[in-house]
Amino acid sequence: MQGIPMCEIYASTPPTEYEQITRSIRINGAVTSIRIERRFWTILDELAEEEQNSTAKFITKLHNEAYNLNGEISNFASLLRVVCTTYLVNKTA
């Protein structure tokens, strides 16, 4: 492959995009901290806006629906990352 090496495309991601950001969110009356990368927060903010909700309300709704479907959520931050990637895949399909 000529041109820019594939890994360089990904490796050139600005460090601010993968900086971990912690936000405190109230889910069903309990305050919890969620720590994920800035890029994922940006995607969650976009998703919430599309749903005409605040990010906190969107995350609470997502948590409750996932819990009702699957029971205990062992790693909610990982679920949020997967939700973001699923959103991006569906958005480009």
Buried (B, 14 or more C-beta within 10 A) or exposed (E): EEEEEEEEEEEEEEEEEEEEBEBEBEBEEEEEEBEBBBBBBEBBEBBBEEEEBEBBBBBBBBBEEBBEEEEEEEEBBEBBBEBBEEBEEEEEE
